[in-house]
Amino acid sequence: MKLKSLFPWLLMAFALSLTLLVFWMVVGKSSLKPRMELMISNVSVSVDFEDHPFLAGMASRFAYGTRQVCLRFDYSRLEEDAPVVILWDREGKRIQAESYELTAPSGTKMYCLLKEDGSPLPRGAYTVTIQCGPEFTPTFHFEIY
C-alpha cells in the first residue's frame, strides 16, 4: 500500500526535474554567444592621420622630425564593450599603453603617438601592438631614422 502512495510523488518529482533540466538547457544555451574571432584589417601606420595610402610594413620608415605616428585599423566581429589595449614600444621599452572601450562590434579606429610638448619623436625602432584578449595581439614595426 505504501508503494502505491509513493509512486505519484516519485512521478511528480521526476517530471519536475525533467522540466527544470529542459528549461535550463533551452534558456542557458540561448544566452551563450558563439565565440567569434576578432578581425583586424586595413592597418596603416603613417605620420598624417588623413594620409593612409600604405598598409603597415610598406611605409614603415619615417624621417627624424616626425612629431606623430598614427595607427589606423578596421575591426569587426568584436563583442560589444570589449577593451582594446594599444601598446607603443621604442627600442624594446614600453613608452605608452592605453586601454580603450570599443563600443561597436565593427568600425575604424585611429590612435596616435606624440610627445606632450610637441617635439619630434626620438630616433629608433618602434613597435605598436593591438591587444584584444589573450590570444590576439598583432604587432607592427616602424622606424624613425
C-alpha positions in Angstrom: 0.0 0.0 0.0 2.8 2.4 0.8 4.4 1.7 -2.5 1.3 2.8 -4.4 1.1 6.1 -2.5 4.8 6.8 -3.1 4.6 6.3 -6.8 2.7 9.5 -7.7 5.3 11.5 -5.6 8.2 10.0 -7.5 6.5 10.6 -10.8 5.9 14.3 -10.0 9.5 14.7 -8.8 10.8 13.1 -12.0 8.5 15.3 -14.1 9.6 18.5 -12.2 13.3 17.5 -12.6 12.9 16.9 -16.3 11.1 20.2 -16.8 13.8 22.1 -14.9 16.5 20.4 -16.9 14.9 21.2 -20.3 14.3 24.8 -19.2 17.9 25.2 -18.1 19.1 23.7 -21.4 16.9 26.0 -23.6 17.5 29.2 -21.6 21.2 28.5 -20.8 22.1 27.6 -24.4 20.3 30.6 -26.0 22.1 33.1 -23.7 25.5 31.7 -24.7 27.0 33.6 -27.7 29.2 31.7 -30.1 32.8 33.0 -29.8 33.7 34.9 -32.9 37.3 35.7 -33.8 38.3 39.4 -33.8 39.2 40.5 -37.3 41.7 43.4 -37.8 42.2 44.7 -41.3 43.5 47.6 -43.4 46.1 48.5 -40.8 48.2 51.6 -41.6 51.0 53.3 -39.7 51.6 56.9 -41.0 52.6 60.3 -39.9 49.5 62.1 -41.1 46.1 61.0 -39.7 44.5 61.8 -43.1 47.0 60.0 -45.2 46.7 56.2 -45.3 47.9 55.1 -48.8 50.1 52.3 -47.5 49.4 49.3 -45.2 51.7 48.7 -42.3 55.0 47.3 -43.3 55.0 49.1 -46.7 55.8 52.6 -45.4 57.3 51.9 -42.0 60.2 54.3 -42.1 59.8 58.0 -41.2 62.4 60.8 -41.1 63.6 62.4 -37.9 61.4 65.4 -37.2 58.2 63.4 -37.2 56.0 64.7 -34.4 53.4 62.0 -34.5 52.8 58.5 -35.8 49.2 57.3 -36.3 47.9 53.8 -36.2 44.7 53.2 -38.1 42.8 50.0 -38.5 39.4 48.5 -39.3 38.0 45.8 -36.9 35.0 43.5 -36.9 33.4 40.6 -35.0 34.2 42.2 -31.7 31.9 41.7 -28.7 30.4 45.0 -27.6 32.2 47.0 -24.9 35.3 44.9 -25.3 38.5 46.6 -24.3 41.4 47.0 -26.7 44.9 48.0 -25.5 47.3 49.9 -27.7 50.9 49.3 -26.7 53.7 51.6 -28.1 57.4 50.4 -27.6 60.6 52.1 -28.5 63.9 50.1 -28.6 62.1 47.3 -26.6 60.9 49.6 -23.8 57.2 50.5 -23.2 56.6 54.2 -23.8 52.8 54.2 -23.8 50.0 51.8 -23.0 46.3 52.9 -23.2 43.1 50.9 -22.8 40.1 51.9 -24.8 36.5 50.5 -24.9 35.3 49.7 -28.4 31.5 50.2 -28.2 30.6 48.9 -31.6 31.1 45.4 -32.9 32.8 46.8 -36.0 34.3 50.0 -37.2 37.5 52.0 -37.8 39.8 53.3 -35.1 42.9 55.6 -35.0 45.4 56.2 -32.3 48.4 58.5 -32.4 51.7 58.5 -30.6 53.1 62.0 -30.0 55.0 63.8 -27.3 53.1 66.2 -25.0 55.5 69.1 -25.7 55.1 68.7 -29.5 58.8 67.9 -30.0 59.9 65.3 -32.6 59.7 61.7 -31.7 63.2 60.2 -30.9 65.0 58.2 -33.5 64.8 54.4 -33.1 62.9 51.2 -33.8 59.3 51.2 -32.6 56.5 48.7 -32.4 52.8 49.2 -31.9 50.6 46.3 -30.7 46.9 46.0 -30.8 45.9 43.8 -27.8 42.4 42.4 -27.6 42.0 39.3 -25.5 44.7 36.9 -24.5 45.2 35.3 -27.9 45.0 38.2 -30.4 47.9 40.7 -30.4 49.1 41.8 -33.8 52.3 43.9 -33.7 53.5 46.3 -36.3 57.1 47.7 -36.7 58.2 51.1 -37.8 61.4 53.2 -37.5 62.2 56.9 -37.1 65.7 57.4 -38.7 
